[in-house]
Each structure stands twice: as C-alpha cells, then as structure tokens.
Amino acid sequence: MSLKDLDCGKVKKLKDIQKEGKYIDPSGANNPRDRKLVSCLQTHYKSKLGIEEKYNELEYIINTHFPEYKEDELLYKALCECCKEKELYKKSTNDFREILTTQRARFLECVQKRINIGV
C-alpha cells in the first residue's frame, strides 16, 4: 500500500502511516539537500560508511515540532493528510514555490494548520 492509498480517517498512530515496515534512505546522512525534504516512510538511513542506522523522519518531526500532541490521534491524522498532500506537490512543476520555501517547511505548516482546524 502506498501513501496515496491510506485512509487517514483510520490512522491513530505512527505505525498506521508507516505500515510497510522499514524504509531505508540511501542518502540521508550524506545529502545536505535532505534536510529540506520530508520522507514520510523513512525509518532508517545509510551512514557514510554504508551502515544502516535507525532514524524515523516522522518521529523526529513529532518530537521536535509537535511533542505536545504526541498522544493525540489528531496529530497522526494530520501527518497522514500532509504526507498524502506532499506526494502531490513533490511532483508539481511549480518551481517558484520551491524557491520560496522548502518541502519540510510546507509540510510542517500543513501539519500545524490541520491540527489547528481539527484535520
């Protein structure tokens, strides 16, 4: 199942979004551009030495930006909706928006907006 097929109404926790199990970002630690992006399915990355390291991108975002909502299902529904939305603008040809902001900034803005309105 892909992100676009997720029923966000049924999402209650992070594992509901990351159902597919372990996803390894092959360039996470080595790619300076990576900090501007969001990988909703990433649970691991390869280090410079090629060693697999645990790193859950959404878990990091939750702990860093939304810790007060960690126990609230609303957060996970918002993350789900924003992950699905991100897939759409990731494929967008609107390069002007990319110049003005990063994918990560838009994602965080999306999550905060959805939390504020109750998804």
C-alpha positions in Angstrom: 0.0 0.0 0.0 1.3 3.5 -0.8 0.7 6.7 1.0 -1.9 7.8 -1.6 -4.0 4.7 -0.7 -4.0 5.4 3.1 -7.4 6.1 4.7 -6.3 8.9 7.1 -9.6 8.7 8.9 -8.5 5.3 10.3 -5.0 6.5 11.3 -4.4 6.6 15.0 -0.7 6.2 15.4 2.6 6.5 13.5 2.6 2.8 12.6 -0.6 3.2 10.7 1.2 5.6 8.3 4.4 3.5 8.1 2.7 0.2 7.6 5.2 -1.0 5.0 7.9 -1.5 7.7 11.5 -0.5 7.3 12.3 2.1 4.7 16.0 3.0 4.3 17.0 6.4 2.9 20.2 5.6 0.9 21.5 9.1 1.1 20.0 10.6 4.3 23.2 11.3 6.2 25.3 12.2 3.2 22.9 14.5 1.4 22.8 18.2 2.5 19.7 18.8 0.5 17.9 16.1 2.6 17.2 18.5 5.5 14.8 20.4 3.2 12.8 17.3 2.4 10.4 15.0 4.3 10.3 11.3 3.8 7.1 10.0 5.5 8.1 6.4 5.3 11.8 6.7 6.3 12.7 4.6 9.4 16.4 4.1 8.6 19.3 5.6 6.6 22.7 4.5 5.4 25.7 6.2 7.0 28.7 7.4 5.1 30.3 4.0 5.8 27.2 2.2 4.5 26.0 1.1 7.9 22.2 1.1 8.4 21.2 3.4 11.2 17.8 3.9 12.8 16.2 7.3 12.1 12.4 7.8 11.8 11.8 11.0 10.0 8.2 11.5 11.2 9.1 10.5 14.7 11.8 13.2 14.6 9.3 15.8 13.4 6.8 14.8 16.1 9.5 15.0 18.9 10.9 18.3 17.6 7.9 20.2 16.4 4.7 18.6 17.9 5.7 16.9 21.2 2.6 18.2 23.0 0.4 16.3 20.5 2.3 13.0 20.7 -0.6 11.2 22.4 -3.3 12.8 20.3 -4.7 10.9 17.3 -5.4 14.2 15.6 -1.6 14.6 15.1 -1.3 11.3 13.2 -4.4 12.1 11.1 -2.8 15.4 10.2 0.6 13.8 9.4 -1.2 11.3 7.2 -3.1 14.0 5.3 0.1 16.1 4.9 2.1 13.1 3.7 -0.5 12.5 1.0 -0.5 16.2 0.1 3.3 16.2 0.0 3.2 13.5 -2.6 1.2 15.8 -4.9 3.4 18.9 -4.6 6.5 16.8 -4.8 5.5 16.0 -8.3 4.4 19.6 -9.0 6.0 21.7 -11.7 5.5 24.8 -9.6 9.3 25.5 -9.1 8.5 29.1 -7.9 7.1 27.8 -4.7 10.2 25.6 -4.2 12.3 28.7 -4.4 10.3 30.5 -1.7 10.2 27.6 0.8 11.3 24.1 1.4 9.3 20.9 1.3 9.9 20.4 5.0 8.7 24.0 5.8 5.5 23.4 3.8 5.0 20.0 5.5 5.3 21.5 9.0 2.9 24.3 8.0 0.4 21.8 6.7 0.5 19.7 9.9 0.1 22.7 12.2 -2.8 24.1 10.1 -4.5 20.7 10.2 -4.1 20.4 13.9 -5.5 23.9 14.4 -8.6 23.1 12.4 -9.0 19.6 13.6 -7.8 17.9 10.4 
